Amino acid sequence: MMHKKILAAGLAAVLALSLAACGGGEEAPQEEPASPGVAVQVQEIGADTIYTENTVSGQLSAEDESTIMVAVSAKCTAVYAEAGDEVKAGDVLCTLDLGSTLSSYNAAGISYRSSVQSYNDQAAVFEKQVALMEKNVRDLKELFEIGAASQMEIDQAELQLQTTIAQRNSTLSQLEAGMQSALSNVEQLDTVLENVDARGNVVAPAGGTLVTMNATEGGFTSSTMPLAVIDGADQMKAVVQVSEALVPKLSAGDTADVSVSAVNQSFEATIRSVERAANLQTRLYTVTLTLPSDTDGLLAGMFADVTFHTDVSEDAIVVPTEAVLTRGETRYVFVVENGAAKYVEVATGLTGNGMTEILTGLTAGQQLVTVGQAYLNDGDPVRIVSGGDAPAPADAPEEGAGPGESAAPGDGASGEE
């Protein structure tokens, strides 16, 4: 009995000690750690040059010697090279007074395009007329079988159809003759101006040694002898076809990027000539480019991708295209200011080579979010994991912002332009 009392007393003491330890006061709840912010990558916005890229495919061919002919007599107003000089493709050799010839060339081009348009318009009109008349003949024949039309009506409809077809053939034949005449004029002037730009500058079609130079300042060129001959041994050229939308943006002497996958090489080439008359079948224009003479391994017949750079915008605010998001017709980005994301609507311009021109909304020096922007809303705290400077606390006051001022909130929707 005594043993049981001692054991009960011991258990009571242990319980009392446990209650004393727990009754020393409740511990204060631990504060939850503050959110570290959305992890993003940023880059500083800067000004750069951007251009539109247009890539077409063509083939390589060889040329050993470049002979420059100007098939009209023109006064030479300036000479920039002489026989024996080493020249590069695109160098200006001399300047000719070709004002009247250039005007005739432009007029011939307009006449040709007008004749092509007239031919296409008339062909479309006749096609509709003939289709309607053929349907009329078929309908009359069906009505004749049930006694609802006479043979005379069928004969008259067939006669009208044959008359219209004959008129179509005659009209289109005349328009085609006019189109061919206009094309012939353009091609003749194309030959005259093959290596001449819009300012009358004679441009070297290839690099090499200028072995003949018959232009003299103040003198007149001959239409029967070469103005210049360039020895460009082992010289290669690329020939491509471009659309009517691209051809007005190209000129002799312009540069383009050429890639030849067969030899895994890429290099810069110079436009040698741009034909101003389209191929009648393809409606495309031929552009010839001279390749660098020091490029090895190129063979005639190899395929090449040619990228023309047009619509250049210099000193523009340029950002990665993937940084620009869209929502409906609205384009927007996020920048980081005082450790928080700021929603900014922008107007965009040119896009090329993975970059987009920003016309309004951004200025150089701002921190643009380039990764993680799809998960942001306006005012979200952010944590920069690479690029830019360490962010200020998210609750720091926004510099220059008045009370109640805030950008429209982003909704987190993403979309590349």
C-alpha positions in Angstrom: 0.0 0.0 0.0 2.8 2.3 0.9 4.5 1.6 -2.4 1.4 2.6 -4.4 1.3 6.0 -2.5 4.9 6.7 -3.3 4.4 6.0 -7.0 1.3 8.2 -7.2 3.2 11.1 -5.5 6.0 10.7 -8.0 3.6 10.9 -11.0 1.9 13.9 -9.5 5.3 15.7 -9.2 6.2 14.9 -12.8 2.8 16.3 -14.0 3.2 19.4 -11.9 6.7 20.1 -13.4 5.2 19.6 -17.0 2.4 22.1 -16.3 4.8 24.6 -14.8 7.0 24.4 -18.0 4.0 25.0 -20.3 2.4 27.7 -18.1 5.3 30.1 -18.4 3.3 32.2 -21.0 2.4 31.6 -24.6 5.0 32.2 -27.3 4.4 35.1 -29.8 3.4 33.7 -33.2 6.3 33.9 -35.7 5.9 36.4 -38.5 5.6 35.0 -42.0 8.5 36.0 -44.2 7.8 38.8 -46.6 7.3 37.9 -50.2 10.6 38.1 -52.1 8.9 39.4 -55.2 8.5 38.0 -58.7 11.9 36.8 -60.1 12.6 38.7 -63.4 15.5 39.4 -65.7 16.0 43.0 -67.0 18.1 44.9 -69.4 18.8 48.6 -69.7 17.0 50.2 -72.6 19.2 51.9 -75.2 19.2 53.5 -78.6 20.3 51.4 -81.6 19.7 51.0 -85.4 16.9 48.7 -86.5 15.9 47.6 -90.0 13.4 45.3 -91.7 14.8 42.0 -93.0 13.6 40.5 -96.2 15.1 37.1 -97.1 14.8 35.4 -100.6 16.6 32.4 -102.1 18.6 32.3 -105.3 21.6 30.7 -107.0 25.3 31.4 -107.4 27.0 31.8 -110.8 30.6 32.7 -111.8 31.9 35.7 -113.6 35.5 36.2 -114.6 35.4 39.8 -116.0 33.1 42.7 -115.5 32.5 44.9 -118.5 30.6 48.2 -117.9 28.7 49.5 -120.9 26.6 52.7 -121.0 24.7 52.5 -124.2 24.1 56.2 -124.5 26.5 59.2 -125.0 26.6 61.1 -121.7 28.8 63.8 -120.3 31.1 62.6 -117.4 30.9 65.1 -114.6 33.4 63.4 -112.2 35.9 60.5 -112.2 36.9 58.7 -109.0 39.2 55.9 -110.3 41.7 55.2 -113.0 43.1 52.2 -114.8 45.3 50.1 -112.5 43.3 50.9 -109.3 42.0 48.1 -107.1 38.3 48.6 -106.6 35.6 46.9 -104.5 32.1 46.0 -105.5 29.9 49.0 -105.0 32.6 51.6 -105.4 31.6 54.6 -107.5 33.8 54.9 -110.6 32.4 58.1 -112.1 29.3 60.2 -112.3 27.4 60.8 -115.6 24.9 63.4 -116.5 22.0 61.1 -117.3 19.0 63.2 -116.3 17.1 62.8 -119.5 17.8 59.1 -119.7 16.8 58.5 -116.1 13.6 60.4 -116.7 12.9 58.3 -119.8 13.6 55.2 -117.8 11.1 56.2 -115.1 8.5 57.0 -117.7 9.1 53.7 -119.5 8.6 51.9 -116.2 5.4 53.7 -115.5 4.1 53.0 -119.1 5.0 49.3 -118.7 3.2 48.9 -115.3 0.2 50.8 -116.7 0.0 48.5 -119.8 0.2 45.4 -117.5 -2.6 46.8 -115.3 -4.8 47.5 -118.4 -4.2 44.0 -119.7 -5.1 42.4 -116.4 -8.2 44.6 -115.9 -9.6 43.9 -119.4 -8.9 40.2 -119.1 -10.9 40.1 -115.9 -13.8 42.0 -117.4 -13.9 39.7 -120.5 -13.6 36.6 -118.3 -16.8 37.6 -116.4 -18.7 38.5 -119.6 -17.8 35.2 -121.3 -18.7 33.2 -118.2 -22.2 34.9 -118.0 -22.9 34.4 -121.7 -21.9 30.7 -121.5 -24.2 30.3 -118.6 -27.0 32.0 -120.5 -26.5 29.6 -123.5 -26.7 26.6 -121.1 -29.8 27.9 -119.5 -31.5 28.5 -122.8 -30.8 25.0 -124.0 -32.4 23.6 -120.8 -35.4 25.8 -121.3 -35.6 24.8 -125.0 -35.9 21.1 -123.9 -39.1 21.9 -121.9 -40.5 24.2 -124.5 -39.7 27.5 -122.6 -37.2 28.9 -125.1 -36.8 28.9 -128.9 -33.9 27.8 -131.1 -33.7 31.4 -132.3 -33.0 32.6 -128.8 -30.2 30.0 -128.5 -28.7 31.0 -131.8 -28.7 34.6 -130.8 -27.1 33.9 -127.5 -24.4 31.7 -129.1 -23.7 34.4 -131.7 -23.3 37.0 -129.0 -21.0 34.7 -127.1 -18.7 34.1 -130.1 -18.7 37.9 -130.9 -17.6 38.6 -127.3 -14.9 36.0 -127.4 -13.6 37.4 -130.7 -13.6 40.9 -129.2 -11.8 39.7 -126.2 -9.1 38.0 -128.2 -8.6 41.1 -130.4 -8.5 43.5 -127.5 -6.1 41.4 -125.4 -3.9 40.9 -128.4 -3.5 44.6 -128.8 -2.9 45.2 -125.1 -0.3 42.5 -125.1 1.5 44.1 -128.0 1.5 47.4 -126.2 2.8 45.7 -123.0 5.6 43.9 -124.9 6.6 47.2 -126.6 6.7 49.0 -123.2 8.7 46.0 -121.8 11.2 46.3 -124.6 11.7 50.0 -123.9 12.3 49.2 -120.2 14.7 46.4 -121.0 16.7 48.6 -123.4 17.1 51.3 -120.7 17.8 48.5 -118.2 20.9 47.7 -120.3 21.9 51.3 -120.4 21.6 51.7 -116.7 22.6 48.3 -115.5 25.4 49.6 -113.3 24.2 53.1 -112.8 22.3 54.3 -109.7 19.5 56.8 -109.4 22.0 59.7 -109.1 23.9 58.8 -112.3 26.8 57.2 -110.4 28.5 54.3 -112.3 29.0 51.6 -109.7 31.6 48.8 -109.8 29.7 45.5 -110.1 32.6 43.5 -108.8 35.9 43.9 -107.0 39.2 43.5 -108.7 41.6 45.5 -110.9 40.3 48.3 -113.0 42.1 47.4 -116.2 40.2 49.8 -118.5 38.8 53.2 -117.7 37.5 55.3 -120.7 35.7 58.0 -118.7 37.3 61.4 -118.4 36.0 64.4 -116.5 34.2 66.8 -118.9 34.3 64.2 -121.7 31.5 62.1 -123.2 31.1 58.4 -123.0 30.7 56.2 -126.1 27.8 53.9 -126.5 29.9 51.5 -128.6 32.8 50.8 -126.3 33.1 49.8 -122.6 33.2 52.6 -120.1 35.3 50.4 -117.8 36.5 46.8 -117.5 37.3 45.2 -114.1 39.4 42.0 -113.9 37.7 40.0 -111.2 39.1 36.5 -111.5 37.2 33.9 -109.6 34.5 36.4 -108.9 31.1 35.0 -108.0 27.6 36.5 -108.1 24.2 35.7 -106.7 21.0 36.1 -108.6 17.6 36.3 -106.8 14.1 37.2 -107.7 12.2 39.8 -105.5 8.6 41.0 -105.3 7.2 44.3 -106.5 6.9 45.4 -102.9 10.7 45.0 -102.3 12.2 46.2 -105.5 11.7 49.9 -105.0 13.7 49.7 -101.8 16.8 48.3 -103.5 19.5 50.1 -105.4 22.9 49.3 -107.0 25.6 49.6 -104.4 23.5 48.6 -101.4 24.7 45.7 -99.3 22.9 42.5 -98.3 23.7 39.4 -96.2 24.3 36.1 -98.1 24.3 32.7 -96.6 25.4 29.6 -98.5 24.5 26.5 -96.5 26.4 24.1 -98.8 29.7 25.5 -97.6 28.4 26.8 -94.2 29.4 30.4 -95.0 27.8 33.8 -94.5 29.1 37.1 -95.8 28.2 40.5 -97.0 27.5 41.1 -100.7 26.9 44.2 -102.8 23.9 44.7 -105.1 25.2 44.9 -108.7 22.0 45.6 -110.6 18.2 45.7 -110.0 16.0 45.1 -113.0 13.0 47.4 -113.2 10.9 45.1 -115.4 9.2 42.1 -114.0 9.3 38.7 -115.5 6.0 38.2 -117.4 5.4 34.7 -116.0 6.6 35.1 -112.4 5.9 38.9 -111.9 9.2 39.0 -110.0 12.2 41.2 -110.5 15.8 40.0 -110.9 18.5 41.3 -108.5 22.2 40.5 -109.0 24.7 40.7 -106.2 28.5 40.5 -106.3 30.1 38.3 -103.7 33.4 38.9 -102.0 36.3 37.8 -104.1 38.2 36.3 -101.1 35.4 33.7 -100.3 36.6 30.2 -100.9 34.6 27.0 -101.8 31.8 28.7 -103.7 30.6 26.9 -106.9 28.2 27.9 -109.6 24.8 26.5 -109.0 24.9 26.5 -105.2 21.8 27.8 -103.5 22.0 31.0 -101.4 19.7 32.9 -99.0 20.0 36.6 -99.5 18.8 39.0 -96.7 18.1 42.6 -97.7 18.0 45.2 -95.0 15.4 47.9 -95.7 13.4 50.6 -93.9 16.3 51.5 -91.6 15.6 53.5 -88.4 18.7 54.9 -86.7 19.1 56.0 -83.1 15.8 54.4 -82.2 14.7 52.9 -78.9 15.0 49.2 -79.6 13.9 46.3 -77.3 13.7 42.5 -77.6 10.5 41.6 -79.4 9.7 39.0 -76.7 9.6 41.7 -74.1 6.6 43.3 -75.8 3.2 41.8 -74.7 -0.2 42.3 -76.4 -3.7 42.5 -75.1 -6.2 43.1 -77.9 -4.9 46.1 -79.9 -2.8 47.2 -76.9 1.0 46.6 -76.7 2.7 47.0 -73.4 5.9 46.2 -71.5 7.0 46.2 -67.8 9.9 48.2 -66.5 11.3 48.1 -63.0 11.2 51.2 -60.9 12.0 51.3 -57.2 11.9 47.5 -56.9 8.4 47.2 -58.4 7.0 46.4 -61.8 5.5 49.3 -63.8 3.1 48.7 -66.6 3.8 50.9 -69.7 1.8 51.0 -72.9 4.0 51.5 -76.0 3.6 52.2 -79.7 5.8 50.0 -81.9 7.6 50.6 -85.2 9.9 48.4 -87.2 10.5 44.8 -86.2 13.5 42.7 -87.4 16.1 40.3 -86.2 14.3 39.6 -83.0 14.1 43.3 -82.0 11.3 45.8 -82.1 11.4 49.6 -82.4 9.5 51.5 -79.7 8.1 54.8 -80.9 6.5 56.0 -77.7 6.4 55.0 -74.0 10.0 54.2 -73.2 13.3 56.2 -72.8 16.9 55.1 -72.8 18.2 54.1 -69.4 15.0 52.4 -68.0 15.2 48.8 -66.8 13.1 46.7 -69.1 11.8 43.3 -67.9 12.8 40.7 -70.6 12.1 37.5 -68.7 9.1 37.0 -66.3 7.0 39.8 -67.7 4.1 37.5 -68.4 3.6 36.9 -64.7 3.5 40.6 -63.6 0.9 43.1 -62.8 1.4 46.8 -62.2 3.0 47.5 -58.9 4.1 43.9 -58.1 7.3 43.7 -56.1 10.1 42.1 -58.2 13.4 40.4 -57.6 16.0 40.9 -60.3 17.9 37.7 -60.8 20.2 38.9 -63.6 20.8 42.1 -65.4 20.3 45.7 -64.1 21.1 46.9 -60.6 19.7 45.5 -57.3 16.1 46.7 -56.8 15.1 49.1 -54.1 12.5 48.0 -51.6 9.1 47.4 -53.2 7.4 50.0 -50.8 9.9 52.8 -51.7 8.1 55.9 -53.0 8.0 56.1 -56.8 10.1 59.1 -57.9 8.2 61.8 -59.6 4.7 60.1 -59.1 2.0 62.3 -57.7 -0.6 61.0 -55.2 -2.9 58.5 -56.7 -1.0 58.3 -59.9 -0.5 54.7 -61.3 -0.3 53.0 -64.6 -3.1 50.8 -65.9 -2.7 47.4 -64.3 -1.3 44.5 -66.4 -3.3 41.4 -66.4 -0.5 38.9 -66.7 -1.5 37.9 -70.3 1.4 37.5 -72.6 1.8 37.6 -76.3 4.8 38.2 -78.5 4.4 40.7 -81.3 
